[in-house]
Amino acid sequence: MAVIATAKDTIMVVTYQTGLTPEGSPKLSQRSFPNVKSAALDQDLYDVANAFYGLQDYPLISVRRDNRIDLAE
C-alpha cells in the first residue's frame, strides 16, 4: 500500500544572538513560532522574521522552516 503524506503544520524557528561568551564566541538562542500556515511562502516567513527581529535588540542569525507531515497508509 502507498503511504499518503498530509501536511499538518509549519513551525518557524529563528536563531538570534543574545551576547558573547567570556571567550568572545557568540551566544545563540532559538525561538519557535508554531501555528504557521503550511501554505505560507518561504519568502514571507523570512520577511516576517526579519521585520520582527528588526524591532528587537538581538540580531537575527538564521530562519528555519520546519514542516510537519502526517504519514498514513
Distance bins in CASP14 RR format, pairs under 12 A and 6 or more apart:
PFRMAT RR
TARGET T0000
AUTHOR 0000-0000-0000
RMODE 2
METHOD distances of the structure
MODEL  1
1 71 0 0 0 0 0 1 0 0 0 0 0
1 72 0 0 0 0 1 0 0 0 0 0 0
1 73 1 0 1 0 0 0 0 0 0 0 0
2 71 0 0 0 0 0 1 0 0 0 0 0
2 72 0 0 0 0 0 1 0 0 0 0 0
2 73 1 0 0 1 0 0 0 0 0 0 0
3 69 0 0 0 0 0 1 0 0 0 0 0
3 70 0 0 0 0 0 1 0 0 0 0 0
3 71 1 0 1 0 0 0 0 0 0 0 0
3 72 1 0 0 1 0 0 0 0 0 0 0
3 73 1 0 0 1 0 0 0 0 0 0 0
4 69 0 0 0 0 0 1 0 0 0 0 0
4 70 0 0 0 0 1 0 0 0 0 0 0
4 71 1 0 0 1 0 0 0 0 0 0 0
4 72 1 0 1 0 0 0 0 0 0 0 0
4 73 1 0 0 1 0 0 0 0 0 0 0
5 38 0 0 0 0 0 1 0 0 0 0 0
5 67 0 0 0 0 0 1 0 0 0 0 0
5 68 0 0 0 0 0 1 0 0 0 0 0
5 69 1 0 1 0 0 0 0 0 0 0 0
5 70 1 0 0 1 0 0 0 0 0 0 0
5 71 1 0 1 0 0 0 0 0 0 0 0
5 72 0 0 0 0 1 0 0 0 0 0 0
5 73 0 0 0 0 0 1 0 0 0 0 0
6 38 0 0 0 0 1 0 0 0 0 0 0
6 67 0 0 0 0 0 1 0 0 0 0 0
6 68 0 0 0 0 0 1 0 0 0 0 0
6 69 1 0 0 1 0 0 0 0 0 0 0
6 70 1 0 1 0 0 0 0 0 0 0 0
6 71 1 0 0 1 0 0 0 0 0 0 0
6 72 1 0 0 1 0 0 0 0 0 0 0
6 73 0 0 0 0 0 1 0 0 0 0 0
7 36 0 0 0 0 0 1 0 0 0 0 0
7 37 0 0 0 0 1 0 0 0 0 0 0
7 38 1 0 1 0 0 0 0 0 0 0 0
7 39 0 0 0 0 1 0 0 0 0 0 0
7 40 0 0 0 0 0 1 0 0 0 0 0
7 67 1 0 0 1 0 0 0 0 0 0 0
7 68 1 0 0 1 0 0 0 0 0 0 0
7 69 1 0 1 0 0 0 0 0 0 0 0
7 70 0 0 0 0 1 0 0 0 0 0 0
7 71 0 0 0 0 0 1 0 0 0 0 0
8 34 0 0 0 0 0 1 0 0 0 0 0
8 35 0 0 0 0 0 1 0 0 0 0 0
8 36 0 0 0 0 0 1 0 0 0 0 0
8 37 0 0 0 0 0 1 0 0 0 0 0
8 38 1 0 0 1 0 0 0 0 0 0 0
8 66 0 0 0 0 0 1 0 0 0 0 0
8 67 0 0 0 0 1 0 0 0 0 0 0
8 68 1 0 1 0 0 0 0 0 0 0 0
8 69 1 0 0 1 0 0 0 0 0 0 0
8 70 1 0 1 0 0 0 0 0 0 0 0
8 71 0 0 0 0 1 0 0 0 0 0 0
8 72 0 0 0 0 0 1 0 0 0 0 0
9 32 0 0 0 0 0 1 0 0 0 0 0
9 33 0 0 0 0 0 1 0 0 0 0 0
9 34 1 0 0 1 0 0 0 0 0 0 0
9 35 1 0 0 1 0 0 0 0 0 0 0
9 36 1 0 0 1 0 0 0 0 0 0 0
9 37 0 0 0 0 1 0 0 0 0 0 0
9 38 1 0 0 1 0 0 0 0 0 0 0
9 39 0 0 0 0 0 1 0 0 0 0 0
9 40 0 0 0 0 0 1 0 0 0 0 0
9 65 0 0 0 0 0 1 0 0 0 0 0
9 66 0 0 0 0 1 0 0 0 0 0 0
9 67 1 0 0 1 0 0 0 0 0 0 0
9 68 1 0 1 0 0 0 0 0 0 0 0
9 69 0 0 0 0 1 0 0 0 0 0 0
9 70 0 0 0 0 1 0 0 0 0 0 0
10 32 0 0 0 0 0 1 0 0 0 0 0
10 33 0 0 0 0 1 0 0 0 0 0 0
10 34 0 0 0 0 1 0 0 0 0 0 0
10 35 0 0 0 0 1 0 0 0 0 0 0
10 36 1 0 1 0 0 0 0 0 0 0 0
10 37 1 0 0 1 0 0 0 0 0 0 0
10 38 1 0 1 0 0 0 0 0 0 0 0
10 39 0 0 0 0 1 0 0 0 0 0 0
10 40 1 0 0 1 0 0 0 0 0 0 0
10 41 0 0 0 0 0 1 0 0 0 0 0
10 42 0 0 0 0 0 1 0 0 0 0 0
10 44 0 0 0 0 0 1 0 0 0 0 0
10 45 0 0 0 0 1 0 0 0 0 0 0
10 64 0 0 0 0 0 1 0 0 0 0 0
10 65 1 0 0 1 0 0 0 0 0 0 0
10 66 1 0 0 1 0 0 0 0 0 0 0
10 67 1 0 1 0 0 0 0 0 0 0 0
10 68 1 0 0 1 0 0 0 0 0 0 0
10 69 0 0 0 0 1 0 0 0 0 0 0
11 30 0 0 0 0 0 1 0 0 0 0 0
11 31 0 0 0 0 0 1 0 0 0 0 0
11 32 1 0 1 0 0 0 0 0 0 0 0
11 33 1 0 0 1 0 0 0 0 0 0 0
11 34 1 0 1 0 0 0 0 0 0 0 0
11 35 0 0 0 0 1 0 0 0 0 0 0
11 36 1 0 0 1 0 0 0 0 0 0 0
11 37 0 0 0 0 0 1 0 0 0 0 0
11 38 0 0 0 0 0 1 0 0 0 0 0
11 40 0 0 0 0 0 1 0 0 0 0 0
11 45 0 0 0 0 0 1 0 0 0 0 0
11 63 0 0 0 0 0 1 0 0 0 0 0
11 64 0 0 0 0 1 0 0 0 0 0 0
11 65 1 0 0 1 0 0 0 0 0 0 0
11 66 1 0 1 0 0 0 0 0 0 0 0
11 67 0 0 0 0 1 0 0 0 0 0 0
11 68 1 0 0 1 0 0 0 0 0 0 0
12 30 0 0 0 0 0 1 0 0 0 0 0
12 31 0 0 0 0 1 0 0 0 0 0 0
12 32 1 0 0 1 0 0 0 0 0 0 0
12 33 1 0 1 0 0 0 0 0 0 0 0
12 34 0 0 0 0 1 0 0 0 0 0 0
12 35 0 0 0 0 1 0 0 0 0 0 0
12 36 1 0 1 0 0 0 0 0 0 0 0
12 37 0 0 0 0 0 1 0 0 0 0 0
12 38 0 0 0 0 0 1 0 0 0 0 0
12 40 0 0 0 0 1 0 0 0 0 0 0
12 42 0 0 0 0 0 1 0 0 0 0 0
12 44 0 0 0 0 0 1 0 0 0 0 0
12 45 1 0 1 0 0 0 0 0 0 0 0
12 46 0 0 0 0 1 0 0 0 0 0 0
12 47 0 0 0 0 0 1 0 0 0 0 0
12 48 1 0 0 1 0 0 0 0 0 0 0
12 49 1 0 0 1 0 0 0 0 0 0 0
12 50 0 0 0 0 0 1 0 0 0 0 0
12 52 0 0 0 0 1 0 0 0 0 0 0
12 53 0 0 0 0 0 1 0 0 0 0 0
12 60 0 0 0 0 0 1 0 0 0 0 0
12 62 0 0 0 0 0 1 0 0 0 0 0
12 63 1 0 0 1 0 0 0 0 0 0 0
12 64 1 0 0 1 0 0 0 0 0 0 0
12 65 1 0 0 1 0 0 0 0 0 0 0
12 66 1 0 0 1 0 0 0 0 0 0 0
12 67 0 0 0 0 0 1 0 0 0 0 0
13 29 0 0 0 0 0 1 0 0 0 0 0
13 30 1 0 1 0 0 0 0 0 0 0 0
13 31 1 0 0 1 0 0 0 0 0 0 0
13 32 1 0 1 0 0 0 0 0 0 0 0
13 33 1 0 0 1 0 0 0 0 0 0 0
13 34 0 0 0 0 1 0 0 0 0 0 0
13 36 0 0 0 0 0 1 0 0 0 0 0
13 45 0 0 0 0 0 1 0 0 0 0 0
13 49 0 0 0 0 1 0 0 0 0 0 0
13 60 0 0 0 0 0 1 0 0 0 0 0
13 61 0 0 0 0 0 1 0 0 0 0 0
13 62 0 0 0 0 1 0 0 0 0 0 0
13 63 1 0 0 1 0 0 0 0 0 0 0
13 64 1 0 1 0 0 0 0 0 0 0 0
13 65 1 0 0 1 0 0 0 0 0 0 0
13 66 1 0 1 0 0 0 0 0 0 0 0
13 67 0 0 0 0 0 1 0 0 0 0 0
14 28 0 0 0 0 0 1 0 0 0 0 0
14 29 0 0 0 0 1 0 0 0 0 0 0
14 30 1 0 0 1 0 0 0 0 0 0 0
14 31 1 0 1 0 0 0 0 0 0 0 0
14 32 0 0 0 0 1 0 0 0 0 0 0
14 33 1 0 0 1 0 0 0 0 0 0 0
14 36 0 0 0 0 0 1 0 0 0 0 0
14 45 0 0 0 0 1 0 0 0 0 0 0
14 46 0 0 0 0 1 0 0 0 0 0 0
14 48 0 0 0 0 1 0 0 0 0 0 0
14 49 1 0 1 0 0 0 0 0 0 0 0
14 50 0 0 0 0 1 0 0 0 0 0 0
14 51 0 0 0 0 0 1 0 0 0 0 0
14 52 0 0 0 0 1 0 0 0 0 0 0
14 53 1 0 0 1 0 0 0 0 0 0 0
14 54 0 0 0 0 0 1 0 0 0 0 0
14 56 0 0 0 0 1 0 0 0 0 0 0
14 58 0 0 0 0 1 0 0 0 0 0 0
14 59 0 0 0 0 0 1 0 0 0 0 0
14 60 1 0 0 1 0 0 0 0 0 0 0
14 61 0 0 0 0 1 0 0 0 0 0 0
14 62 1 0 0 1 0 0 0 0 0 0 0
14 63 1 0 1 0 0 0 0 0 0 0 0
14 64 1 0 0 1 0 0 0 0 0 0 0
14 65 0 0 0 0 0 1 0 0 0 0 0
14 66 0 0 0 0 0 1 0 0 0 0 0
15 26 0 0 0 0 1 0 0 0 0 0 0
15 27 0 0 0 0 0 1 0 0 0 0 0
15 28 1 0 1 0 0 0 0 0 0 0 0
15 29 1 0 0 1 0 0 0 0 0 0 0
15 30 1 0 1 0 0 0 0 0 0 0 0
15 31 0 0 0 0 1 0 0 0 0 0 0
15 32 0 0 0 0 0 1 0 0 0 0 0
15 49 0 0 0 0 1 0 0 0 0 0 0
15 53 0 0 0 0 0 1 0 0 0 0 0
15 58 0 0 0 0 0 1 0 0 0 0 0
15 59 0 0 0 0 0 1 0 0 0 0 0
15 60 1 0 0 1 0 0 0 0 0 0 0
15 61 1 0 1 0 0 0 0 0 0 0 0
15 62 1 0 1 0 0 0 0 0 0 0 0
15 63 1 0 0 1 0 0 0 0 0 0 0
15 64 1 0 0 1 0 0 0 0 0 0 0
16 26 0 0 0 0 1 0 0 0 0 0 0
16 27 0 0 0 0 1 0 0 0 0 0 0
16 28 1 0 0 1 0 0 0 0 0 0 0
16 29 1 0 1 0 0 0 0 0 0 0 0
16 30 1 0 0 1 0 0 0 0 0 0 0
16 31 1 0 0 1 0 0 0 0 0 0 0
16 49 0 0 0 0 1 0 0 0 0 0 0
16 50 0 0 0 0 0 1 0 0 0 0 0
16 52 0 0 0 0 0 1 0 0 0 0 0
16 53 1 0 0 1 0 0 0 0 0 0 0
16 54 0 0 0 0 0 1 0 0 0 0 0
16 56 1 0 0 1 0 0 0 0 0 0 0
16 57 0 0 0 0 1 0 0 0 0 0 0
16 58 1 0 1 0 0 0 0 0 0 0 0
16 59 1 0 0 1 0 0 0 0 0 0 0
16 60 1 0 1 0 0 0 0 0 0 0 0
16 61 1 0 1 0 0 0 0 0 0 0 0
16 62 0 0 0 0 1 0 0 0 0 0 0
16 63 0 0 0 0 1 0 0 0 0 0 0
17 24 0 0 0 0 0 1 0 0 0 0 0
17 25 0 0 0 0 0 1 0 0 0 0 0
17 26 1 0 1 0 0 0 0 0 0 0 0
17 27 1 0 0 1 0 0 0 0 0 0 0
17 28 1 0 1 0 0 0 0 0 0 0 0
17 29 1 0 0 1 0 0 0 0 0 0 0
17 30 0 0 0 0 0 1 0 0 0 0 0
17 53 0 0 0 0 0 1 0 0 0 0 0
17 56 0 0 0 0 0 1 0 0 0 0 0
17 57 0 0 0 0 0 1 0 0 0 0 0
17 58 1 0 1 0 0 0 0 0 0 0 0
17 59 1 0 1 0 0 0 0 0 0 0 0
17 60 0 0 0 0 1 0 0 0 0 0 0
17 61 1 0 1 0 0 0 0 0 0 0 0
17 62 0 0 0 0 0 1 0 0 0 0 0
18 26 0 0 0 0 1 0 0 0 0 0 0
18 27 1 0 1 0 0 0 0 0 0 0 0
18 28 1 0 0 1 0 0 0 0 0 0 0
18 29 1 0 1 0 0 0 0 0 0 0 0
18 30 0 0 0 0 0 1 0 0 0 0 0
18 31 0 0 0 0 0 1 0 0 0 0 0
18 53 0 0 0 0 0 1 0 0 0 0 0
18 56 0 0 0 0 0 1 0 0 0 0 0
18 57 0 0 0 0 1 0 0 0 0 0 0
18 58 1 0 1 0 0 0 0 0 0 0 0
18 59 0 0 0 0 1 0 0 0 0 0 0
18 60 0 0 0 0 0 1 0 0 0 0 0
18 61 0 0 0 0 0 1 0 0 0 0 0
19 25 0 0 0 0 1 0 0 0 0 0 0
19 26 1 0 0 1 0 0 0 0 0 0 0
19 27 1 0 1 0 0 0 0 0 0 0 0
19 28 0 0 0 0 1 0 0 0 0 0 0
19 29 0 0 0 0 1 0 0 0 0 0 0
19 57 0 0 0 0 1 0 0 0 0 0 0
19 58 1 0 0 1 0 0 0 0 0 0 0
19 59 0 0 0 0 1 0 0 0 0 0 0
19 61 0 0 0 0 0 1 0 0 0 0 0
20 26 1 0 0 1 0 0 0 0 0 0 0
20 27 1 0 0 1 0 0 0 0 0 0 0
20 28 0 0 0 0 0 1 0 0 0 0 0
20 59 0 0 0 0 0 1 0 0 0 0 0
21 27 1 0 1 0 0 0 0 0 0 0 0
21 28 0 0 0 0 0 1 0 0 0 0 0
26 58 0 0 0 0 0 1 0 0 0 0 0
26 59 0 0 0 0 1 0 0 0 0 0 0
26 61 1 0 0 1 0 0 0 0 0 0 0
26 62 0 0 0 0 0 1 0 0 0 0 0
27 58 0 0 0 0 1 0 0 0 0 0 0
27 59 0 0 0 0 0 1 0 0 0 0 0
27 61 0 0 0 0 0 1 0 0 0 0 0
28 58 0 0 0 0 1 0 0 0 0 0 0
28 59 0 0 0 0 0 1 0 0 0 0 0
28 60 0 0 0 0 0 1 0 0 0 0 0
28 61 1 0 0 1 0 0 0 0 0 0 0
28 62 0 0 0 0 1 0 0 0 0 0 0
29 53 0 0 0 0 0 1 0 0 0 0 0
29 56 0 0 0 0 0 1 0 0 0 0 0
29 58 1 0 0 1 0 0 0 0 0 0 0
29 59 0 0 0 0 0 1 0 0 0 0 0
29 60 0 0 0 0 0 1 0 0 0 0 0
29 61 0 0 0 0 1 0 0 0 0 0 0
29 62 0 0 0 0 0 1 0 0 0 0 0
30 49 0 0 0 0 0 1 0 0 0 0 0
30 58 0 0 0 0 0 1 0 0 0 0 0
30 60 0 0 0 0 0 1 0 0 0 0 0
30 61 0 0 0 0 1 0 0 0 0 0 0
30 62 0 0 0 0 1 0 0 0 0 0 0
30 63 0 0 0 0 0 1 0 0 0 0 0
30 64 0 0 0 0 1 0 0 0 0 0 0
30 66 0 0 0 0 0 1 0 0 0 0 0
31 49 0 0 0 0 1 0 0 0 0 0 0
31 52 0 0 0 0 1 0 0 0 0 0 0
31 53 0 0 0 0 1 0 0 0 0 0 0
31 56 0 0 0 0 0 1 0 0 0 0 0
31 58 0 0 0 0 1 0 0 0 0 0 0
31 60 0 0 0 0 0 1 0 0 0 0 0
31 61 0 0 0 0 0 1 0 0 0 0 0
31 62 0 0 0 0 0 1 0 0 0 0 0
31 63 0 0 0 0 0 1 0 0 0 0 0
31 64 0 0 0 0 0 1 0 0 0 0 0
32 49 0 0 0 0 0 1 0 0 0 0 0
32 63 0 0 0 0 0 1 0 0 0 0 0
32 64 0 0 0 0 1 0 0 0 0 0 0
32 65 0 0 0 0 0 1 0 0 0 0 0
32 66 0 0 0 0 1 0 0 0 0 0 0
32 68 0 0 0 0 0 1 0 0 0 0 0
33 40 0 0 0 0 0 1 0 0 0 0 0
33 45 0 0 0 0 1 0 0 0 0 0 0
33 48 0 0 0 0 1 0 0 0 0 0 0
33 49 0 0 0 0 1 0 0 0 0 0 0
33 52 0 0 0 0 1 0 0 0 0 0 0
33 53 0 0 0 0 0 1 0 0 0 0 0
33 63 0 0 0 0 0 1 0 0 0 0 0
33 64 0 0 0 0 0 1 0 0 0 0 0
33 65 0 0 0 0 0 1 0 0 0 0 0
33 66 0 0 0 0 0 1 0 0 0 0 0
34 66 0 0 0 0 1 0 0 0 0 0 0
34 68 0 0 0 0 1 0 0 0 0 0 0
35 68 0 0 0 0 0 1 0 0 0 0 0
36 42 0 0 0 0 0 1 0 0 0 0 0
36 44 0 0 0 0 1 0 0 0 0 0 0
36 45 1 0 0 1 0 0 0 0 0 0 0
36 46 0 0 0 0 0 1 0 0 0 0 0
36 48 0 0 0 0 1 0 0 0 0 0 0
36 49 0 0 0 0 0 1 0 0 0 0 0
36 63 0 0 0 0 0 1 0 0 0 0 0
36 64 0 0 0 0 0 1 0 0 0 0 0
36 65 1 0 0 1 0 0 0 0 0 0 0
36 66 0 0 0 0 1 0 0 0 0 0 0
36 67 0 0 0 0 1 0 0 0 0 0 0
36 68 0 0 0 0 0 1 0 0 0 0 0
37 44 0 0 0 0 1 0 0 0 0 0 0
37 45 0 0 0 0 1 0 0 0 0 0 0
37 48 0 0 0 0 0 1 0 0 0 0 0
37 65 0 0 0 0 0 1 0 0 0 0 0
37 67 0 0 0 0 0 1 0 0 0 0 0
38 45 0 0 0 0 0 1 0 0 0 0 0
38 65 0 0 0 0 1 0 0 0 0 0 0
38 66 0 0 0 0 0 1 0 0 0 0 0
38 67 1 0 0 1 0 0 0 0 0 0 0
38 68 0 0 0 0 1 0 0 0 0 0 0
38 69 0 0 0 0 1 0 0 0 0 0 0
38 70 0 0 0 0 0 1 0 0 0 0 0
39 45 0 0 0 0 0 1 0 0 0 0 0
39 67 0 0 0 0 0 1 0 0 0 0 0
40 46 0 0 0 0 0 1 0 0 0 0 0
40 47 0 0 0 0 0 1 0 0 0 0 0
40 48 0 0 0 0 1 0 0 0 0 0 0
40 49 0 0 0 0 0 1 0 0 0 0 0
40 65 0 0 0 0 1 0 0 0 0 0 0
40 67 0 0 0 0 0 1 0 0 0 0 0
41 47 0 0 0 0 1 0 0 0 0 0 0
41 48 0 0 0 0 0 1 0 0 0 0 0
41 65 0 0 0 0 0 1 0 0 0 0 0
42 48 0 0 0 0 0 1 0 0 0 0 0
42 49 0 0 0 0 0 1 0 0 0 0 0
42 63 0 0 0 0 1 0 0 0 0 0 0
42 64 0 0 0 0 0 1 0 0 0 0 0
42 65 1 0 0 1 0 0 0 0 0 0 0
42 67 0 0 0 0 0 1 0 0 0 0 0
43 49 0 0 0 0 0 1 0 0 0 0 0
43 50 0 0 0 0 0 1 0 0 0 0 0
43 63 0 0 0 0 0 1 0 0 0 0 0
43 65 0 0 0 0 0 1 0 0 0 0 0
44 50 0 0 0 0 0 1 0 0 0 0 0
44 51 0 0 0 0 0 1 0 0 0 0 0
44 63 0 0 0 0 0 1 0 0 0 0 0
44 65 0 0 0 0 0 1 0 0 0 0 0
45 51 0 0 0 0 0 1 0 0 0 0 0
45 52 0 0 0 0 0 1 0 0 0 0 0
45 62 0 0 0 0 0 1 0 0 0 0 0
45 63 1 0 0 1 0 0 0 0 0 0 0
45 64 0 0 0 0 1 0 0 0 0 0 0
45 65 1 0 1 0 0 0 0 0 0 0 0
45 66 0 0 0 0 0 1 0 0 0 0 0
45 67 0 0 0 0 0 1 0 0 0 0 0
46 52 0 0 0 0 0 1 0 0 0 0 0
46 53 0 0 0 0 0 1 0 0 0 0 0
46 60 0 0 0 0 1 0 0 0 0 0 0
46 62 0 0 0 0 0 1 0 0 0 0 0
46 63 1 0 1 0 0 0 0 0 0 0 0
46 64 0 0 0 0 0 1 0 0 0 0 0
46 65 0 0 0 0 1 0 0 0 0 0 0
47 53 0 0 0 0 0 1 0 0 0 0 0
47 54 0 0 0 0 0 1 0 0 0 0 0
47 60 0 0 0 0 0 1 0 0 0 0 0
47 63 0 0 0 0 1 0 0 0 0 0 0
48 54 0 0 0 0 0 1 0 0 0 0 0
48 55 0 0 0 0 0 1 0 0 0 0 0
48 60 0 0 0 0 0 1 0 0 0 0 0
48 63 0 0 0 0 1 0 0 0 0 0 0
48 65 0 0 0 0 0 1 0 0 0 0 0
49 55 0 0 0 0 0 1 0 0 0 0 0
49 56 0 0 0 0 0 1 0 0 0 0 0
49 59 0 0 0 0 0 1 0 0 0 0 0
49 60 1 0 0 1 0 0 0 0 0 0 0
49 61 0 0 0 0 0 1 0 0 0 0 0
49 62 0 0 0 0 1 0 0 0 0 0 0
49 63 1 0 1 0 0 0 0 0 0 0 0
49 64 0 0 0 0 1 0 0 0 0 0 0
49 65 0 0 0 0 1 0 0 0 0 0 0
50 56 0 0 0 0 0 1 0 0 0 0 0
50 59 0 0 0 0 0 1 0 0 0 0 0
50 60 1 0 0 1 0 0 0 0 0 0 0
50 61 0 0 0 0 0 1 0 0 0 0 0
50 62 0 0 0 0 0 1 0 0 0 0 0
50 63 1 0 0 1 0 0 0 0 0 0 0
51 60 0 0 0 0 1 0 0 0 0 0 0
51 63 0 0 0 0 0 1 0 0 0 0 0
52 58 0 0 0 0 0 1 0 0 0 0 0
52 60 0 0 0 0 1 0 0 0 0 0 0
52 63 0 0 0 0 0 1 0 0 0 0 0
53 59 1 0 0 1 0 0 0 0 0 0 0
53 60 1 1 0 0 0 0 0 0 0 0 0
53 61 0 0 0 0 1 0 0 0 0 0 0
53 62 0 0 0 0 0 1 0 0 0 0 0
53 63 0 0 0 0 1 0 0 0 0 0 0
54 60 1 0 0 1 0 0 0 0 0 0 0
END
